[in-house]
Amino acid sequence: MIVVLDSSVLCQNLRLAGSASRVFFGNLGIVPATVLIPEVVVDEVVNFLREQLVAAQDATVQANRRLSQLLSGTRRPMEPVAVDQEVSDYKQYLLKRLSDAGGRTIPYPKTPHDKIVQRALQRRKPFKHKGSGYRDFLVWESVRAQAFGGHEHIAFATANTSDFASGIHLHQDLSRDILNPQRVEIFTSLQAFNEKHILPRLETVERFDDDLRHATGGKPKVTDWIRKNLLNILRDEDFGYWAADLPPGVGSFWPREIVTFDAMEVRSTRKLRDDELACEIEVGVSVETHIDIDDEDYDNHKEVREWLDGTGTGSWYEIFEVRVILDVTLNAEGLEVTSHDVRGIERV
């Protein structure tokens, strides 16, 4: 199998430090699969990191200025980030991570410009109706090149389903480009690929499940880790989107405190190739949340008015009961958490 990674998937976790990334890059050999990243994707991801660093640094300068105005005395501002050096180091890190997993990059395609222009004018996917989509087309050409020969299955990991897919399959404009479109399967995340092709091939560890369920005495410490870190994990998520069924970015939702841990159970545990453990854990909690809805959000979004049910805008606290699904990796003894991802959050 060949796995081609798009920038939309890599940007979900730039440092590839989450549980899904550890499982994916550390266990491709059991599929077996070779991971490929188009050079255009490498450039896109590196540039995305640059933009994020610049934006974060600008925000830090503003925050430092505001803190200096509010605090008495002098304070040492945060040191500026050497953006160019960080970007260069990141590119080398990404390429090394790829190489360590036995993968390689795909060179820029040599598609003639007249063919690119013709496709853009025809508005064939991945080009959009307004003609944009040049870099997406280069990514697709990189994927298509893998289907020229051989019979290997091709997994295309992309979260950009609007330009590459129709449902769970390739968009028909793209299917016409290759002889056997059934060879190409789309995954919207590394997690989705893991669930189908890696985790089912790993050894299950029932004993650890039992230990974690009871969580007493000298049992695994992952329960303590969850209790200590879950609040910050929730703060990193778009809380309002899932807690209140509102559009992303609408309103301010700040998880203030976990009031109760109502349940904690293991769904599955599997042993990875390096003897670490990949564990899926379900946690039920009640979360006290500070909510702030302003007049602009209220006026501009029907969902806000329906959710507030005519009660108006302002700030208040509300308790949400939620179910959190975590993917965590643990060391070989099952005692220390080495990485984590949020698989899903649901209001109950």
C-alpha positions as CSV (number, residue, x, y, z in Angstrom):
1,M,0.0,0.0,0.0
2,I,1.0,3.6,-0.7
3,V,-0.1,6.4,1.6
4,V,0.0,9.9,0.3
5,L,-0.3,12.7,2.9
6,D,-1.9,16.1,2.1
7,S,-1.1,19.3,4.0
8,S,-4.7,19.5,5.4
9,V,-3.9,16.3,7.4
10,L,-0.4,17.3,8.4
11,C,-1.6,20.7,9.6
12,Q,-3.9,18.9,12.1
13,N,-0.8,18.2,14.2
14,L,2.2,20.0,12.9
15,R,4.7,18.5,15.3
16,L,3.3,15.0,14.7
17,A,3.3,14.5,18.5
18,G,-0.2,13.2,19.0
19,S,-1.3,9.7,19.5
20,A,-2.5,9.2,15.9
21,S,0.8,10.3,14.5
22,R,2.8,8.0,16.8
23,V,0.6,5.1,15.9
24,F,0.8,5.9,12.2
25,F,4.5,6.6,11.7
26,G,5.6,3.8,14.1
27,N,3.5,1.0,12.8
28,L,3.2,1.4,9.0
29,G,5.4,-1.7,8.5
30,I,2.7,-4.1,9.7
31,V,0.3,-3.0,6.9
32,P,2.8,-2.9,5.0
33,A,2.7,0.6,3.6
34,T,5.0,3.3,2.3
35,V,4.3,6.9,3.2
36,L,4.8,9.6,0.5
37,I,4.5,13.4,0.9
38,P,4.4,15.6,-2.3
39,E,7.1,18.4,-2.2
40,V,4.3,20.9,-2.7
41,V,2.7,19.6,0.5
42,V,6.0,20.0,2.4
43,D,6.2,23.6,1.2
44,E,2.6,24.3,2.1
45,V,3.0,22.9,5.6
46,V,6.3,24.7,6.3
47,N,4.7,28.0,5.1
48,F,1.6,27.3,7.3
49,L,4.0,27.0,10.3
50,R,5.7,30.3,9.4
51,E,2.3,32.1,9.2
52,Q,1.3,30.6,12.6
53,L,4.5,31.6,14.2
54,V,4.3,35.2,12.9
55,A,0.7,35.5,14.0
56,A,1.5,34.1,17.5
57,Q,4.5,36.4,17.9
58,D,2.4,39.5,16.9
59,A,-0.2,38.5,19.4
60,T,2.6,38.1,22.1
61,V,3.9,41.6,21.4
62,Q,0.5,43.0,21.9
63,A,0.0,41.0,25.1
64,N,3.3,42.1,26.5
65,R,2.5,45.7,25.7
66,R,-0.9,45.4,27.5
67,L,0.7,43.7,30.5
68,S,3.2,46.4,30.8
69,Q,0.4,49.0,31.0
70,L,-1.5,47.0,33.6
71,L,1.3,45.8,35.9
72,S,3.4,48.0,38.3
73,G,7.1,48.0,37.9
74,T,9.1,46.4,35.1
75,R,8.7,43.0,33.7
76,R,10.8,41.0,31.3
77,P,9.0,40.5,28.0
78,M,9.0,37.1,26.2
79,E,12.0,36.7,24.0
80,P,11.1,37.0,20.2
81,V,11.1,33.8,18.2
82,A,13.7,33.3,15.5
83,V,11.1,32.5,12.9
84,D,13.4,31.7,10.0
85,Q,15.5,29.3,12.1
86,E,12.4,27.6,13.6
87,V,10.9,27.2,10.1
88,S,14.2,25.7,8.8
89,D,14.5,23.4,11.8
90,Y,10.9,22.3,11.3
91,K,11.4,21.4,7.7
92,Q,14.3,19.2,8.6
93,Y,12.3,17.6,11.4
94,L,9.4,16.8,9.0
95,L,11.7,15.3,6.4
96,K,13.6,13.2,9.0
97,R,10.3,11.9,10.5
98,L,9.3,10.9,7.0
99,S,12.7,9.2,6.3
100,D,12.7,7.4,9.6
101,A,9.3,5.9,8.7
102,G,10.8,4.6,5.4
103,G,9.0,7.2,3.4
104,R,10.1,9.8,0.8
105,T,8.9,12.9,-1.0
106,I,7.2,13.1,-4.4
107,P,8.9,15.7,-6.7
108,Y,6.8,18.5,-8.2
109,P,4.9,17.2,-11.2
110,K,6.0,18.2,-14.7
111,T,2.5,18.7,-16.1
112,P,2.5,21.1,-19.0
113,H,1.2,24.6,-18.2
114,D,-1.3,24.4,-21.1
115,K,-3.0,21.4,-19.6
116,I,-3.2,23.0,-16.2
117,V,-4.7,26.2,-17.7
118,Q,-7.2,24.1,-19.7
119,R,-8.4,22.2,-16.6
120,A,-8.6,25.4,-14.6
121,L,-10.8,27.0,-17.3
122,Q,-13.0,24.0,-17.4
123,R,-13.4,24.3,-13.6
124,R,-12.7,20.5,-13.2
125,K,-11.8,19.5,-9.7
126,P,-9.7,20.1,-7.7
127,F,-10.1,23.6,-9.3
128,K,-12.9,25.7,-7.8
129,H,-15.6,27.6,-9.7
130,K,-13.5,30.9,-9.4
131,G,-10.5,29.2,-10.8
132,S,-8.4,28.7,-7.7
133,G,-6.9,25.3,-6.8
134,Y,-3.5,25.3,-8.4
135,R,-1.6,23.8,-5.5
136,D,-4.4,21.3,-4.9
137,F,-4.0,20.2,-8.6
138,L,-0.3,19.7,-8.1
139,V,-1.1,17.5,-5.1
140,W,-3.6,15.5,-7.1
141,E,-1.0,15.1,-9.9
142,S,1.4,13.6,-7.3
143,V,-1.3,11.2,-6.2
144,R,-2.2,10.3,-9.8
145,A,1.4,9.6,-10.7
146,Q,1.4,6.7,-8.2
147,A,-1.4,5.0,-10.1
148,F,0.4,5.0,-13.5
149,G,1.8,1.5,-12.9
150,G,1.6,-1.5,-10.5
151,H,-1.4,-2.6,-8.5
152,E,-0.8,-1.2,-5.1
153,H,-3.7,0.2,-3.2
154,I,-3.3,4.0,-2.7
155,A,-4.5,5.7,0.5
156,F,-4.9,9.5,0.1
157,A,-5.0,11.2,3.5
158,T,-6.7,14.6,3.0
159,A,-9.2,16.6,5.0
160,N,-9.9,18.7,1.9
161,T,-12.9,16.6,0.9
162,S,-14.7,19.5,-0.8
163,D,-12.1,19.6,-3.6
164,F,-11.0,15.9,-3.8
165,A,-13.9,13.8,-2.8
166,S,-17.6,13.1,-3.3
167,G,-18.7,11.4,-0.1
168,I,-16.1,8.8,0.8
169,H,-15.0,8.3,-2.8
170,L,-12.9,10.4,-5.3
171,H,-14.8,13.2,-7.0
172,Q,-15.8,12.0,-10.5
173,D,-13.6,14.7,-12.1
174,L,-10.6,12.9,-10.5
175,S,-11.9,9.4,-11.1
176,R,-11.7,10.1,-14.8
177,D,-8.0,10.8,-14.5
178,I,-7.0,7.2,-13.6
179,L,-7.7,3.8,-15.0
180,N,-8.9,2.2,-11.8
181,P,-10.2,4.8,-9.4
182,Q,-11.1,2.0,-6.9
183,R,-7.4,1.8,-6.1
184,V,-7.6,5.2,-4.4
185,E,-9.2,5.4,-0.9
186,I,-9.6,8.7,0.9
187,F,-9.0,9.2,4.6
188,T,-9.7,12.5,6.4
189,S,-7.2,12.0,9.1
190,L,-4.3,9.7,10.3
191,Q,-6.7,8.5,12.9
192,A,-9.1,7.3,10.3
193,F,-6.3,5.4,8.5
194,N,-5.1,3.9,11.8
195,E,-8.6,2.6,12.6
196,K,-8.9,0.7,9.4
197,H,-5.4,-0.5,8.5
198,I,-3.2,-0.4,11.6
199,L,-5.1,-0.9,14.9
200,P,-6.9,-4.1,13.8
201,R,-3.5,-5.6,13.1
202,L,-2.2,-4.9,16.5
203,E,-2.3,-7.3,19.5
204,T,-5.0,-6.5,22.0
205,V,-4.0,-6.3,25.7
206,E,-7.0,-7.4,27.7
207,R,-5.1,-7.5,31.0
208,F,-4.4,-3.7,30.8
209,D,-8.0,-3.0,30.1
210,D,-9.0,-4.7,33.4
211,D,-6.3,-2.9,35.3
212,L,-7.3,0.5,34.1
213,R,-11.0,-0.2,34.7
214,H,-10.3,-0.8,38.3
215,A,-7.5,1.8,38.6
216,T,-6.5,1.0,42.2
217,G,-3.3,0.3,44.1
218,G,-0.3,0.0,41.7
219,K,-2.4,0.1,38.6
220,P,-1.7,2.3,35.6
221,K,-1.4,6.0,36.3
222,V,-3.3,7.1,33.2
223,T,-6.4,7.8,35.2
224,D,-4.4,10.3,37.4
225,W,-3.1,11.9,34.2
226,I,-6.6,12.3,32.7
227,R,-7.9,13.9,35.9
228,K,-4.9,16.3,36.0
229,N,-4.9,17.3,32.3
230,L,-8.4,16.9,30.9
231,L,-9.4,20.5,31.7
232,N,-6.6,21.9,29.7
233,I,-7.3,19.4,26.9
234,L,-10.9,20.7,26.7
235,R,-9.7,24.3,26.7
236,D,-7.6,23.5,23.5
237,E,-10.8,22.4,21.7
238,D,-13.5,24.6,20.2
239,F,-15.7,24.2,23.2
240,G,-18.6,26.2,22.0
241,Y,-18.9,24.3,18.8
242,W,-19.7,21.0,20.4
243,A,-21.1,22.2,23.8
244,A,-23.7,24.6,22.4
245,D,-24.1,23.4,18.7
246,L,-23.0,26.9,17.6
247,P,-20.8,27.7,14.5
248,P,-17.1,27.6,15.2
249,G,-15.7,30.9,16.6
250,V,-19.2,32.2,17.7
251,G,-19.3,33.3,21.3
252,S,-16.7,32.7,24.0
253,F,-16.8,29.4,25.9
254,W,-14.1,28.9,28.5
255,P,-14.1,25.6,30.5
256,R,-13.6,26.9,34.1
257,E,-13.7,23.7,36.1
258,I,-14.4,20.0,35.9
259,V,-17.1,19.6,38.5
260,T,-17.3,15.8,38.5
261,F,-15.7,12.8,36.8
262,D,-18.8,10.7,36.2
263,A,-17.3,7.7,34.4
264,M,-14.0,6.5,32.9
265,E,-13.7,3.3,30.9
266,V,-11.4,1.7,28.4
267,R,-12.7,0.9,25.0
268,S,-9.6,-0.9,23.7
269,T,-5.9,-1.3,24.2
270,R,-3.4,-2.5,21.7
271,K,0.4,-3.1,21.8
272,L,2.4,-1.1,19.3
273,R,5.5,-2.3,17.5
274,D,7.8,-0.5,20.0
275,D,5.9,-2.2,22.9
276,E,4.1,1.0,23.8
277,L,0.4,0.8,24.3
278,A,-2.3,2.6,22.3
279,C,-5.4,3.0,24.4
280,E,-8.9,4.4,23.6
281,I,-10.6,5.8,26.7
282,E,-14.0,7.2,27.3
283,V,-14.5,9.8,30.0
284,G,-17.7,11.3,31.2
285,V,-17.4,14.7,33.0
286,S,-19.5,17.7,34.1
287,V,-17.8,20.9,33.1
288,E,-18.6,24.4,34.5
289,T,-18.2,26.8,31.6
290,H,-18.0,30.6,31.4
291,I,-20.1,31.7,28.4
292,D,-20.1,35.2,26.7
293,I,-22.4,36.0,23.8
294,D,-22.2,39.5,22.3
295,D,-24.8,41.5,20.4
296,E,-23.1,41.0,17.1
297,D,-23.1,37.2,17.4
298,Y,-26.8,37.3,18.5
299,D,-27.8,39.6,15.5
300,N,-25.8,37.7,12.8
301,H,-26.4,34.1,13.7
302,K,-29.8,32.4,13.7
303,E,-28.2,29.4,15.6
304,V,-27.3,31.8,18.5
305,R,-30.8,33.2,18.8
306,E,-32.3,29.7,18.7
307,W,-29.8,28.4,21.3
308,L,-30.5,31.4,23.7
309,D,-34.2,31.0,23.1
310,G,-34.8,34.7,23.4
311,T,-32.9,35.1,26.8
312,G,-30.6,37.8,25.4
313,T,-26.8,38.3,25.4
314,G,-24.3,38.6,28.2
315,S,-22.0,36.5,30.4
316,W,-22.9,33.6,32.7
317,Y,-21.8,30.2,33.9
318,E,-23.4,26.9,32.8
319,I,-22.6,23.2,33.5
320,F,-22.3,20.9,30.5
321,E,-22.2,17.1,30.8
322,V,-20.0,15.7,28.1
323,R,-18.5,12.5,26.9
324,V,-14.8,12.7,25.8
325,I,-13.1,10.0,23.8
326,L,-9.3,10.1,24.1
327,D,-6.6,8.2,22.2
328,V,-3.5,8.0,24.4
329,T,-0.2,6.2,24.0
330,L,1.6,4.9,27.1
331,N,5.0,3.5,27.8
332,A,5.6,-0.3,27.7
333,E,4.7,-0.7,31.4
334,G,1.4,1.2,30.8
335,L,2.2,3.7,33.6
336,E,3.1,6.9,31.8
337,V,1.2,8.8,29.1
338,T,3.5,9.6,26.1
339,S,1.0,11.3,23.8
340,H,-2.7,12.0,23.3
341,D,-5.3,13.1,20.9
342,V,-9.0,13.9,21.3
343,R,-11.0,11.5,19.2
344,G,-14.4,13.2,19.9
345,I,-16.5,15.2,22.3
346,E,-20.2,14.9,22.7
347,R,-22.7,16.6,24.9
348,V,-24.9,14.2,26.9
